Amino acid sequence: MFLDNRQVAMDSVLEALADSLDYFQDNLDRLRPALRNALKPHYEERGTAMRELQGLVREHLDMLPRDADVERDDYLWLWSRIKSFVGNDSAVLLGELLEQERVLMQALGTAFTHPLPDALEPTLERCWKNCRALIREINSLQQRQR
C-alpha cells in the first residue's frame, strides 16, 4: 500500500514522537534526579498525545500505529555514550534530547502543511505546544548547568 502525502507526513510525526519517547526512556538512568523530574511530565504528556494521535490516524487516515526506529535509536544511544566520555553526561544528553525535539518540530511543521482531517488538529496542536514547552525546559536546564 502506498501512502499519500498526508499519510507520509503523519507517519513522520508518529515516528518522531515514538523515537523521542523511546530515547528518553532508554536514557532515564543517565539523568540526574532533578533533570529527570523536570522532564518527565513533558514526556508523560507526549505519550498520552501520541496514543491519542495513533488512534486518530487509524480512524481518519487508515494508518497503522508506528513504532520507533530501533536502529536509529541504537545508533543515537551509542553516539551519545561516546560523546559522554569527553563531556558532561547530562549536558550531552540534554543536547541529544534537544535534537529529538528539532526532528519532531520539523515533522509537525510538515504535517501542518497538508490538509488533514479536522479531528487531528487539536492533538497535533497539543503536540506542538508540548514540544515548544519541552524545548524551553531543556534550554533552561542547559543554562543552569553552565
N, C-alpha and C positions, 0 to 999 in steps of 0.2 A: 504494500500500500504506500503510495506517495503522499507526502504531506503538502498542503498548500502553505502559502507564506505565513498566514496567521498561525497555523499549527506549528510551523517551524519556529516562529518567534516564541510561542508559548512553551514549546519543548525546551528552548534555550533558557527560559525563565525557570522552569521546573528543575532543569539540570543544575543551574547556578544556585538555586535555593537548596537543593539536596547536597551539592558539593560544600556549600557554606556550613550547613548544619553538621555534616559528617566531619569536616575539618575541625570545627570547634570541639565536637565530642571526642575526636581522636587525640586532641591536644589539651584536654582539661587538666590533666596531671602536670603539665608544664607551666600552667598559670599559677601565679601566687594567689592565695585565697582572696585577697582584696580585688584583684583583677577579675577573677572568676565570678565573684559575687556581683561585680558591676556589669559584666557582660551577659551573664546567664539569663536574666529576664528578657533581654532582647532576642536571644536565640529561642527561648521558650515561646515567645510571641510569634517568631518566624516559623517555628514548627507547626503551630496551630494554623497559621495562614497558609502554609504550604499544603497541609492536608485538605483544607477547605478548597484551595485552588485545584488540587488534583481531582477532587470530586466534581468541581465545576467544569473543568476541561473535558472530563469524561462525559459529562452530561451534554454540554453545549458544543463541543468540538470533536466528539467521538474519538478522544485520545485516551490511551492507557497511561497510568502513572509512570513517572520516570525515576530511576534510581540514580544515585551519584555515580560519576565516572571513577571506578575503583583504581584504574591505572593512573589517572591524573592525580587522584587523592594520594596514592602511594608515593608518586614522584614528588608532590609538594611536601609531604611529610619528611621524606628523606632529605630534600634540598634544605628545608627549614632546619633540620637537625644539624646538617653540615655547617650552615651559617652560624648556628648557635655556638659552635666550637670557638669561633673567633669574635663573637659578640655576646651581648647580654641576651639570654634566652627569652626573657619576657619581651624585650624590645623587638627581637627578631619575630617572635610570634605575633605581636601586635601589628607589625608591618605586613605579615602574611595575611592576617585577618582583614586588614585594610584592603589588600589586593583582592581578596574574595569579594569585598563589597564593591570594588570597581567593576568587577566582572558582572556582578548582579545588577548594578545600576545600568550598565550597558545593555544587558539583556532586557531589563524592564523598559528602558528608553526605546529600544527597537520594537518591543511588543506594543507600546503605546502608539506607534505609527501605523498600525494595522487596524482595520475595522473589526473589533472584537465584539462578541455578544455583551449586551449591557450588564448581564448578571456577573460578568468577570470584573468589571470596572472597580467596584468598591474594594474587593480583595486585592487587586493589583495596586490600587492607591494605598492601601494599608501596608503592602509590602514595600512600596516606595518610601513611605514615611518611616517605616521600621528601619530601612536601610539608611536613610538620612540620619535618623537618631543614633544608630549604631556607629556611623562614621563620626559623628560629633563626639560620641562617648570614647571611641578609640583615639581620636585626636587629643581629647582631653587627658586620657590616660598616658599617652605618649609625652605630652607636655609636662605632666607631673613627674615622669621618670627622668627627665633631663636635669 
